[in-house]
Amino acid sequence: MMKRRILFLVLIAGCAGPLSGQAAKFSWPEGKRAAVSLTFDDGRPSQIDTGLPLLAKLGIRATFYVLPGNVEKRLDGWKKAVQAGHEIGNHSMTHPCTANYAFSRANALEDYDLERIAKDIDAAQQAIARMLGVTPASFAYPCGQSFVGRGRAARSYVPLVAERFVLGRGYMGEAANDVAVFDAAQAMGTPFDDMAPGDALKLLEAAAKDGRWIIFVGHDIGPRKFQSVDAATIEAIAAYAKDPANGIWLEPAGAVARYIASRR
Ligand SMILES: [Zn+2]
């Protein structure tokens, strides 16, 4: 028992050296103490109709993880999003999720292998480049799920994402990202659909206190409800980030990921 404890302490001491050194060296730009990114998934029409005017009014930029099929339906709107400086990210071509979600039963990750998911991601990359003239640098896992296959044959497709993108963003994460230790291919995404402004600010303040990077994830932008972020919540985050006293760096996810990669 004693021996085990000593070994444990040695391991802790061995780890703490380089990690704490790394944490001490890392600093956010312009003396900021933490980072926040606003990300929205699927390329839903409300992101164009309600989101773009709101973000323009607030003078902030976001990341949109679009589905090419939805971009095609509102091509002019998505071109405007690019012109406004928003980041366009890859969210796959066909949005495969677990078969346990009824909507994904006919396109289930359990029925995929690594080759098929790679093709799906690459097809989205090509379609986005063709339609919008940009090459996504970051990826959001559909439904936040990063596996293919099932049981003993299940595999992680995180390595495919790591090869292609500076960031792989998850969903339903329960912590903001600690830049000293997090895996950029599996960054945690914090849902803020249907969230009261005060609750979003509490999460942002907690992340800021620890110098972390919080990546908010929403879907529709409009009245507060299931899979929809209220304008008031986005306004509250923007106001908090704009106050110099709070020391918040609000940037699209890919830009923050690139900054962190350059400092590691
Ligand atoms: Zn999605």
Boltz pocket constraint, residues with backbone or C-beta under 6 A from the ligand:
constraints:
  - pocket:
      binder: B
      contacts: [[A, 41], [A, 42], [A, 91], [A, 95], [A, 141], [A, 142], [A, 143]]
      max_distance: 6.0
